[in-house]
Amino acid sequence: MGFLMKTTLVLLMLPAVLAGCALDSQPDESPAARAAHEWEAYTQRPRGKPPVKRSGNVTIIVDKIVGTEADSLDLDLLWRYVNESAAAGTQGGVLARRNGIRIGAAADGFSAALDAAMRKSKGSQSEKLWLTVLSGTQGSILVGQDVFVSILRCRTLLGESVLLKNAFVGASMVIEPRLLPNDDIQVKLHPRFSTREGATVDLTDLTTELVLHHGQPMVMAGLDQASDSAGFALFSYGKTQRQSRMTLVVTPFIEGAPED
């Protein structure tokens, strides 16, 4: 009799145990439950930056710094933080130097050194210019005007050419940026001069090419050479003699690039 009672109790308990197992193995598939699970998964997703849509445009910021001869030492010290071997291309920096132009890519410490030089300077003035162009197209920025040159010469690998004699010229910089992978920007630039009579001298022989990072400055200045050089016409101010020196800091920015 006792055996029968125990067997009966086990048989009565077994459906309840099986029912409990069935309830544990079947999740709640109601719409409210599914919505709760989806919301939990959404809130716990990895939070990376959304993809950036690039416009293909490059904005060029040009800081034009004009300093007196008394400020020349501080401006020359900036070149400690400039890589002058970065200029590339078929002609590049070699011809630029022959024509009185100094050029290079800014390295670490340049921005801090520039800020210190500007705070120390008493006579330097700065002006900020900018333009936005589509990758692979050209833009032009006026950097100087009404500079008197007795003779403007261009020294090339094939020899020397006289371009202008006894003329007032305005100077501009032609800039052509091109987007490269990894936020690099290939920047080509060359000087262009225009006279009061309407003649234009486009010095494509002096085209210089650099590859810069997004936000990395490029530095250009004139060397202390004779007043018949292209560097004098591009980087000097004054009607009949050099009264000041100019340094250009050209910084390209990719529109739509993620900010640091």
VEXVEX-324827 format. One record per residue (C-alpha): residue in one letter; chain; y, z, x. Coordinates in Angstrom, 3 decimals. Last residue first. Example, Ala and Ser with C-alpha at 12.3 -4.5 7.8 and 13.67 -1.06 7.14 Angstrom:
BEGIN
[S, A, [-1.060, 7.140, 13.670]],
[A, A, [-4.500, 7.800, 12.300]],
// end
This chain:
BEGIN
[D, A, [65.690, -33.305, 40.509]],
[E, A, [66.674, -35.880, 37.933]],
[P, A, [64.174, -38.380, 36.606]],
[A, A, [65.312, -42.006, 37.066]],
[G, A, [66.832, -43.568, 33.952]],
[E, A, [69.473, -45.565, 35.784]],
[I, A, [68.546, -45.825, 39.440]],
[F, A, [71.299, -44.455, 41.675]],
[P, A, [72.757, -46.095, 44.775]],
[T, A, [75.145, -44.258, 47.157]],
[V, A, [77.706, -46.072, 49.344]],
[V, A, [79.788, -43.841, 51.637]],
[L, A, [82.639, -45.899, 53.082]],
[T, A, [84.712, -44.645, 56.006]],
[M, A, [88.310, -45.745, 56.552]],
[R, A, [90.593, -45.286, 59.507]],
[S, A, [94.355, -44.988, 59.472]],
[Q, A, [97.570, -46.503, 60.817]],
[R, A, [96.188, -49.651, 62.418]],
[Q, A, [99.014, -52.014, 63.128]],
[T, A, [101.122, -54.636, 61.368]],
[K, A, [100.758, -53.991, 57.658]],
[G, A, [98.514, -50.936, 57.580]],
[Y, A, [94.988, -49.933, 56.637]],
[S, A, [91.787, -50.477, 58.573]],
[F, A, [88.129, -50.669, 57.520]],
[L, A, [87.532, -54.303, 56.555]],
[A, A, [90.071, -56.164, 58.697]],
[F, A, [89.332, -53.955, 61.719]],
[G, A, [85.577, -54.337, 61.279]],
[A, A, [85.937, -58.105, 61.027]],
[S, A, [87.381, -58.080, 64.517]],
[D, A, [90.792, -59.382, 65.624]],
[S, A, [92.263, -55.881, 65.864]],
[A, A, [90.241, -55.116, 68.984]],
[Q, A, [87.568, -52.450, 68.806]],
[D, A, [87.243, -48.834, 67.778]],
[L, A, [84.299, -49.217, 65.427]],
[G, A, [84.798, -49.488, 61.688]],
[A, A, [82.834, -47.470, 59.167]],
[M, A, [79.818, -47.705, 56.870]],
[V, A, [77.519, -44.971, 55.550]],
[M, A, [74.596, -45.339, 53.140]],
[P, A, [73.897, -42.439, 50.795]],
[Q, A, [70.484, -41.492, 49.352]],
[G, A, [70.601, -40.967, 45.555]],
[H, A, [67.387, -42.893, 44.793]],
[H, A, [65.887, -43.612, 48.194]],
[L, A, [67.289, -46.255, 50.503]],
[V, A, [66.052, -49.504, 52.029]],
[L, A, [68.799, -51.163, 54.071]],
[E, A, [69.962, -54.747, 54.469]],
[T, A, [73.027, -56.074, 56.263]],
[T, A, [74.616, -59.457, 55.614]],
[L, A, [77.028, -60.245, 58.461]],
[D, A, [76.321, -63.974, 58.402]],
[T, A, [77.209, -63.847, 54.700]],
[L, A, [80.827, -63.337, 55.706]],
[D, A, [82.533, -64.779, 52.617]],
[V, A, [86.061, -65.896, 53.561]],
[T, A, [88.146, -66.741, 50.505]],
[A, A, [91.385, -68.742, 50.501]],
[G, A, [93.891, -67.917, 47.744]],
[E, A, [97.130, -68.030, 49.703]],
[R, A, [97.315, -64.246, 49.696]],
[T, A, [94.074, -64.191, 51.613]],
[S, A, [90.602, -63.105, 50.470]],
[F, A, [87.966, -61.367, 52.573]],
[R, A, [84.301, -60.695, 51.802]],
[P, A, [82.053, -58.197, 53.523]],
[H, A, [78.257, -58.147, 53.228]],
[L, A, [75.733, -56.038, 51.387]],
[K, A, [72.021, -55.885, 50.722]],
[V, A, [70.493, -52.730, 49.266]],
[Q, A, [66.741, -52.358, 48.755]],
[I, A, [66.217, -49.395, 46.463]],
[D, A, [63.277, -46.996, 46.598]],
[D, A, [62.288, -45.016, 43.493]],
[N, A, [58.568, -45.184, 44.346]],
[P, A, [58.337, -48.970, 43.926]],
[L, A, [61.335, -51.217, 44.731]],
[L, A, [64.508, -51.907, 42.732]],
[R, A, [66.951, -54.461, 44.154]],
[P, A, [70.601, -53.778, 44.983]],
[E, A, [73.114, -56.542, 45.835]],
[I, A, [76.531, -55.351, 47.042]],
[V, A, [79.515, -57.542, 47.989]],
[M, A, [82.177, -55.437, 49.705]],
[S, A, [85.836, -56.310, 49.302]],
[A, A, [88.730, -56.795, 51.713]],
[G, A, [92.216, -58.103, 51.000]],
[V, A, [93.839, -60.259, 53.658]],
[F, A, [97.319, -60.808, 55.058]],
[A, A, [97.158, -63.726, 57.479]],
[N, A, [98.087, -64.651, 61.036]],
[K, A, [94.995, -66.681, 61.901]],
[L, A, [91.715, -66.764, 59.963]],
[L, A, [88.050, -67.613, 60.564]],
[V, A, [87.747, -68.109, 64.326]],
[S, A, [84.077, -68.554, 65.187]],
[E, A, [82.039, -67.007, 68.013]],
[G, A, [78.553, -67.899, 69.200]],
[L, A, [75.141, -68.806, 67.839]],
[L, A, [73.981, -65.220, 67.310]],
[T, A, [77.191, -64.613, 65.400]],
[R, A, [80.633, -63.235, 66.223]],
[C, A, [83.131, -63.637, 63.407]],
[R, A, [86.797, -63.711, 64.368]],
[L, A, [89.908, -62.837, 62.369]],
[I, A, [93.085, -63.584, 64.294]],
[S, A, [96.492, -61.989, 63.747]],
[V, A, [95.203, -59.776, 60.953]],
[F, A, [97.562, -58.099, 58.491]],
[V, A, [95.857, -55.813, 55.976]],
[D, A, [97.131, -56.236, 52.435]],
[Q, A, [94.051, -54.905, 50.645]],
[G, A, [91.087, -52.603, 51.051]],
[V, A, [87.783, -51.576, 49.422]],
[L, A, [87.496, -53.871, 46.415]],
[I, A, [83.982, -53.578, 45.034]],
[S, A, [81.736, -56.572, 44.307]],
[G, A, [78.505, -56.892, 42.357]],
[Q, A, [75.417, -58.986, 42.951]],
[T, A, [72.157, -59.318, 41.021]],
[G, A, [68.582, -58.360, 41.952]],
[S, A, [68.479, -55.174, 39.864]],
[L, A, [71.119, -55.342, 37.163]],
[V, A, [74.542, -54.086, 38.186]],
[T, A, [76.584, -50.928, 37.643]],
[L, A, [79.804, -50.337, 39.575]],
[W, A, [81.569, -47.373, 41.083]],
[L, A, [84.638, -46.262, 43.019]],
[K, A, [85.582, -42.765, 44.183]],
[E, A, [88.716, -42.252, 46.257]],
[S, A, [89.166, -39.896, 49.166]],
[Q, A, [92.174, -38.866, 51.212]],
[S, A, [92.214, -37.400, 54.693]],
[G, A, [95.369, -35.770, 56.055]],
[K, A, [94.520, -32.107, 56.337]],
[S, A, [90.826, -32.338, 57.175]],
[K, A, [88.786, -29.155, 57.325]],
[R, A, [87.615, -29.304, 53.710]],
[M, A, [86.766, -33.015, 54.072]],
[A, A, [84.814, -32.408, 57.267]],
[A, A, [82.841, -29.563, 55.696]],
[D, A, [81.938, -31.674, 52.644]],
[L, A, [80.828, -34.534, 54.921]],
[A, A, [78.671, -32.200, 57.012]],
[A, A, [76.985, -30.828, 53.884]],
[S, A, [76.318, -34.354, 52.595]],
[F, A, [74.950, -35.490, 55.959]],
[G, A, [72.523, -32.618, 56.477]],
[D, A, [69.361, -34.616, 55.955]],
[A, A, [69.810, -38.294, 56.799]],
[A, A, [72.374, -40.890, 55.737]],
[A, A, [71.410, -44.526, 56.238]],
[G, A, [73.371, -46.593, 58.773]],
[I, A, [76.366, -48.832, 59.464]],
[R, A, [79.044, -49.380, 62.121]],
[I, A, [81.151, -52.530, 61.914]],
[G, A, [83.175, -53.956, 64.819]],
[N, A, [81.949, -57.538, 64.649]],
[R, A, [79.336, -57.109, 67.351]],
[R, A, [78.221, -53.965, 65.575]],
[A, A, [77.595, -55.873, 62.344]],
[L, A, [75.774, -58.559, 64.286]],
[V, A, [73.244, -56.015, 65.527]],
[G, A, [73.102, -54.107, 62.206]],
[G, A, [71.365, -56.776, 60.176]],
[Q, A, [70.597, -60.253, 61.430]],
[T, A, [67.188, -61.166, 60.006]],
[G, A, [67.101, -58.007, 57.914]],
[A, A, [67.250, -54.323, 58.803]],
[A, A, [69.726, -51.459, 59.086]],
[A, A, [67.808, -48.177, 59.472]],
[S, A, [68.551, -47.943, 63.203]],
[E, A, [71.895, -46.285, 62.491]],
[N, A, [70.224, -43.176, 61.060]],
[V, A, [73.185, -41.004, 60.068]],
[Y, A, [73.461, -37.225, 60.479]],
[R, A, [75.039, -37.213, 63.939]],
[W, A, [77.268, -39.943, 62.539]],
[L, A, [79.281, -37.300, 60.691]],
[L, A, [80.766, -36.194, 64.019]],
[D, A, [82.817, -39.409, 64.067]],
[L, A, [84.619, -38.342, 60.888]],
[D, A, [85.550, -34.984, 62.434]],
[L, A, [86.837, -36.703, 65.570]],
[S, A, [88.821, -39.318, 63.618]],
[D, A, [90.810, -36.756, 61.629]],
[A, A, [93.880, -36.922, 63.900]],
[E, A, [93.733, -40.727, 63.697]],
[T, A, [94.373, -40.410, 59.977]],
[G, A, [91.613, -40.480, 57.399]],
[V, A, [90.734, -42.722, 54.476]],
[I, A, [87.498, -41.885, 52.678]],
[K, A, [86.217, -44.414, 50.128]],
[D, A, [83.321, -42.909, 48.188]],
[V, A, [81.321, -45.730, 46.614]],
[I, A, [78.936, -44.987, 43.734]],
[I, A, [76.515, -47.814, 42.935]],
[T, A, [74.694, -47.714, 39.593]],
[V, A, [71.427, -49.620, 39.462]],
[N, A, [70.154, -51.178, 36.252]],
[G, A, [66.527, -52.044, 35.457]],
[S, A, [66.766, -50.030, 32.222]],
[R, A, [63.942, -47.684, 33.082]],
[K, A, [62.104, -45.852, 30.301]],
[V, A, [61.000, -42.480, 31.565]],
[P, A, [57.554, -41.172, 30.627]],
[P, A, [57.654, -37.674, 29.120]],
[K, A, [57.661, -34.787, 31.583]],
[G, A, [54.439, -32.750, 31.558]],
[R, A, [53.576, -29.931, 29.163]],
[P, A, [49.778, -29.665, 29.197]],
[R, A, [48.566, -29.109, 25.598]],
[Q, A, [48.260, -25.538, 24.230]],
[T, A, [50.708, -26.043, 21.309]],
[Y, A, [48.956, -29.251, 20.269]],
[A, A, [45.462, -27.710, 20.374]],
[E, A, [46.625, -24.816, 18.189]],
[W, A, [48.255, -27.245, 15.730]],
[E, A, [45.053, -29.280, 15.500]],
[H, A, [42.943, -26.177, 14.852]],
[A, A, [45.294, -24.952, 12.091]],
[A, A, [45.343, -28.393, 10.445]],
[R, A, [41.547, -28.487, 10.471]],
[A, A, [41.430, -25.051, 8.818]],
[A, A, [43.897, -26.028, 6.090]],
[P, A, [42.031, -29.268, 5.380]],
[S, A, [38.746, -27.327, 4.904]],
[E, A, [36.044, -27.863, 7.477]],
[D, A, [35.183, -24.149, 7.961]],
[P, A, [32.584, -24.061, 10.702]],
[Q, A, [28.806, -24.175, 9.908]],
[S, A, [26.621, -22.318, 12.438]],
[D, A, [27.769, -18.786, 11.525]],
[L, A, [27.180, -19.256, 7.756]],
[A, A, [23.679, -20.613, 8.340]],
[C, A, [22.816, -17.668, 10.547]],
[G, A, [23.967, -15.246, 7.841]],
[A, A, [21.880, -17.082, 5.233]],
[L, A, [18.863, -16.826, 7.475]],
[V, A, [19.378, -13.083, 7.791]],
[A, A, [19.819, -12.715, 4.013]],
[P, A, [16.768, -14.873, 3.323]],
[L, A, [14.679, -12.682, 5.727]],
[M, A, [15.596, -9.329, 4.180]],
[L, A, [13.402, -9.752, 1.062]],
[L, A, [10.445, -10.966, 3.112]],
[V, A, [10.780, -8.039, 5.458]],
[L, A, [10.976, -5.583, 2.542]],
[T, A, [7.856, -7.111, 0.893]],
[T, A, [5.891, -6.882, 4.120]],
[K, A, [6.842, -3.243, 4.526]],
[M, A, [5.799, -2.486, 0.940]],
[L, A, [2.473, -4.326, 1.332]],
[F, A, [1.617, -2.415, 4.514]],
[G, A, [2.347, 0.865, 2.821]],
[M, A, [0.000, 0.000, 0.000]],
// end
